[in-house]
């Protein structure tokens, strides 16, 4: 049976910088072009992974095309999915701690990073629309809110 201590071991094995920000909650600073910060939280018996992606405007809360687009993006994902948490779009995933080995832990992180890289243009269009601009230079997933 795996424990929260095993999560700490998995975090170290990734070789990525991480910080414990609360009881059973860490933030991983990933590498690469866009380097999202991924929150990892043990809410026994589940391990939750999440990255805030976009805050919705009032108009976007009922935008059928935006939600259709997110569902289409979800079809491309293996371990994670786009979801809503209040007025935020979040890329998230969950695994059972009891069976979580390092390969599954790393696969979740890789899936989330690849998704944000692959979907960046589409996500930034929605963010630009939220801000009322033609383009956006904000880096999705790196704003530090978890």
VEXKELUM-697716 format. One record per residue (C-alpha): residue number from 0; chain; x, y, z. Coordinates in steps of 0.05 Angstrom, whole numbers, padded with zeros to 5 digits. Layout:
+-----+--------+--------+--------+--------+
! num ! cadena !      u !      v !      w !
+-----+--------+--------+--------+--------+
! NUM !      A !      X !      Y !      Z !
...
+-----+--------+--------+--------+--------+
***
This chain:
+-----+--------+--------+--------+--------+
! num ! cadena !      u !      v !      w !
+-----+--------+--------+--------+--------+
!   0 !      A !  00000 !  00000 !  00000 !
!   1 !      A !  00027 !  00069 ! -00019 !
!   2 !      A !  00027 !  00127 !  00029 !
!   3 !      A !  00037 !  00202 !  00027 !
!   4 !      A !  00111 !  00188 !  00039 !
!   5 !      A !  00112 !  00152 ! -00028 !
!   6 !      A !  00087 !  00216 ! -00061 !
!   7 !      A !  00146 !  00253 ! -00033 !
!   8 !      A !  00192 !  00200 ! -00062 !
!   9 !      A !  00157 !  00207 ! -00130 !
!  10 !      A !  00166 !  00282 ! -00128 !
!  11 !      A !  00240 !  00274 ! -00115 !
!  12 !      A !  00247 !  00222 ! -00170 !
!  13 !      A !  00220 !  00270 ! -00223 !
!  14 !      A !  00281 !  00313 ! -00213 !
!  15 !      A !  00237 !  00375 ! -00219 !
!  16 !      A !  00236 !  00431 ! -00168 !
!  17 !      A !  00177 !  00426 ! -00120 !
!  18 !      A !  00153 !  00459 ! -00057 !
!  19 !      A !  00107 !  00435 ! -00003 !
!  20 !      A !  00055 !  00490 !  00006 !
!  21 !      A !  00009 !  00457 !  00056 !
!  22 !      A ! -00009 !  00392 !  00090 !
!  23 !      A ! -00005 !  00339 !  00035 !
!  24 !      A ! -00001 !  00392 ! -00020 !
!  25 !      A !  00058 !  00408 ! -00065 !
!  26 !      A !  00071 !  00451 ! -00126 !
!  27 !      A !  00117 !  00423 ! -00180 !
!  28 !      A !  00154 !  00472 ! -00226 !
!  29 !      A !  00157 !  00435 ! -00292 !
!  30 !      A !  00208 !  00447 ! -00347 !
!  31 !      A !  00200 !  00464 ! -00419 !
!  32 !      A !  00175 !  00520 ! -00463 !
!  33 !      A !  00114 !  00539 ! -00421 !
!  34 !      A !  00132 !  00505 ! -00355 !
!  35 !      A !  00065 !  00502 ! -00318 !
!  36 !      A !  00063 !  00496 ! -00242 !
!  37 !      A !  00025 !  00433 ! -00225 !
!  38 !      A ! -00009 !  00427 ! -00157 !
!  39 !      A ! -00007 !  00357 ! -00127 !
!  40 !      A ! -00052 !  00344 ! -00068 !
!  41 !      A ! -00064 !  00280 ! -00029 !
!  42 !      A ! -00137 !  00277 ! -00010 !
!  43 !      A ! -00136 !  00205 !  00013 !
!  44 !      A ! -00147 !  00157 ! -00020 !
!  45 !      A ! -00139 !  00201 ! -00082 !
!  46 !      A ! -00081 !  00242 ! -00109 !
!  47 !      A ! -00105 !  00304 ! -00146 !
!  48 !      A ! -00064 !  00341 ! -00199 !
!  49 !      A ! -00086 !  00409 ! -00224 !
!  50 !      A ! -00065 !  00470 ! -00264 !
!  51 !      A ! -00108 !  00533 ! -00269 !
!  52 !      A ! -00117 !  00551 ! -00342 !
!  53 !      A ! -00168 !  00606 ! -00352 !
!  54 !      A ! -00215 !  00650 ! -00311 !
!  55 !      A ! -00282 !  00657 ! -00345 !
!  56 !      A ! -00318 !  00722 ! -00358 !
!  57 !      A ! -00393 !  00729 ! -00347 !
!  58 !      A ! -00404 !  00721 ! -00422 !
!  59 !      A ! -00360 !  00659 ! -00426 !
!  60 !      A ! -00399 !  00624 ! -00371 !
!  61 !      A ! -00453 !  00610 ! -00423 !
!  62 !      A ! -00409 !  00604 ! -00485 !
!  63 !      A ! -00429 !  00538 ! -00517 !
!  64 !      A ! -00371 !  00541 ! -00566 !
!  65 !      A ! -00320 !  00548 ! -00510 !
!  66 !      A ! -00348 !  00488 ! -00473 !
!  67 !      A ! -00354 !  00448 ! -00537 !
!  68 !      A ! -00281 !  00465 ! -00551 !
!  69 !      A ! -00259 !  00442 ! -00482 !
!  70 !      A ! -00296 !  00376 ! -00492 !
!  71 !      A ! -00262 !  00367 ! -00559 !
!  72 !      A ! -00194 !  00380 ! -00526 !
!  73 !      A ! -00212 !  00328 ! -00472 !
!  74 !      A ! -00220 !  00275 ! -00526 !
!  75 !      A ! -00144 !  00283 ! -00540 !
!  76 !      A ! -00123 !  00272 ! -00467 !
!  77 !      A ! -00103 !  00207 ! -00435 !
!  78 !      A ! -00095 !  00220 ! -00360 !
!  79 !      A ! -00124 !  00289 ! -00348 !
!  80 !      A ! -00183 !  00332 ! -00370 !
!  81 !      A ! -00207 !  00404 ! -00372 !
!  82 !      A ! -00260 !  00419 ! -00320 !
!  83 !      A ! -00292 !  00477 ! -00283 !
!  84 !      A ! -00278 !  00498 ! -00212 !
!  85 !      A ! -00323 !  00557 ! -00199 !
!  86 !      A ! -00307 !  00608 ! -00253 !
!  87 !      A ! -00240 !  00576 ! -00272 !
!  88 !      A ! -00222 !  00526 ! -00325 !
!  89 !      A ! -00173 !  00477 ! -00295 !
!  90 !      A ! -00133 !  00420 ! -00325 !
!  91 !      A ! -00137 !  00365 ! -00274 !
!  92 !      A ! -00130 !  00291 ! -00261 !
!  93 !      A ! -00134 !  00241 ! -00205 !
!  94 !      A ! -00102 !  00175 ! -00187 !
!  95 !      A ! -00113 !  00127 ! -00129 !
!  96 !      A ! -00055 !  00133 ! -00081 !
!  97 !      A ! -00057 !  00059 ! -00063 !
!  98 !      A ! -00036 !  00037 ! -00133 !
!  99 !      A !  00003 !  00098 ! -00155 !
! 100 !      A !  00073 !  00081 ! -00179 !
! 101 !      A !  00126 !  00129 ! -00204 !
! 102 !      A !  00111 !  00115 ! -00278 !
! 103 !      A !  00037 !  00133 ! -00268 !
! 104 !      A !  00057 !  00195 ! -00229 !
! 105 !      A !  00104 !  00217 ! -00284 !
! 106 !      A !  00053 !  00201 ! -00338 !
! 107 !      A !  00003 !  00248 ! -00306 !
! 108 !      A !  00053 !  00305 ! -00304 !
! 109 !      A !  00075 !  00291 ! -00376 !
! 110 !      A !  00003 !  00288 ! -00401 !
! 111 !      A ! -00014 !  00355 ! -00369 !
! 112 !      A !  00049 !  00389 ! -00396 !
! 113 !      A !  00037 !  00362 ! -00466 !
! 114 !      A ! -00036 !  00382 ! -00465 !
! 115 !      A ! -00019 !  00454 ! -00445 !
! 116 !      A !  00034 !  00458 ! -00499 !
! 117 !      A ! -00010 !  00427 ! -00553 !
! 118 !      A ! -00072 !  00467 ! -00535 !
! 119 !      A ! -00037 !  00533 ! -00520 !
! 120 !      A ! -00061 !  00571 ! -00581 !
! 121 !      A ! -00134 !  00553 ! -00570 !
! 122 !      A ! -00131 !  00567 ! -00495 !
! 123 !      A ! -00098 !  00634 ! -00507 !
! 124 !      A ! -00152 !  00653 ! -00558 !
! 125 !      A ! -00204 !  00643 ! -00503 !
! 126 !      A ! -00162 !  00682 ! -00454 !
! 127 !      A ! -00153 !  00738 ! -00505 !
! 128 !      A ! -00228 !  00739 ! -00516 !
! 129 !      A ! -00237 !  00744 ! -00440 !
! 130 !      A ! -00190 !  00804 ! -00439 !
! 131 !      A ! -00222 !  00835 ! -00501 !
! 132 !      A ! -00157 !  00831 ! -00541 !
! 133 !      A ! -00136 !  00800 ! -00606 !
! 134 !      A ! -00077 !  00763 ! -00575 !
! 135 !      A ! -00052 !  00747 ! -00506 !
! 136 !      A !  00018 !  00740 ! -00479 !
! 137 !      A ! -00001 !  00711 ! -00411 !
! 138 !      A !  00030 !  00644 ! -00398 !
! 139 !      A ! -00025 !  00595 ! -00381 !
! 140 !      A ! -00013 !  00552 ! -00321 !
! 141 !      A !  00045 !  00592 ! -00293 !
! 142 !      A !  00009 !  00646 ! -00255 !
! 143 !      A !  00022 !  00612 ! -00188 !
! 144 !      A ! -00050 !  00604 ! -00165 !
! 145 !      A ! -00064 !  00533 ! -00146 !
+-----+--------+--------+--------+--------+
***
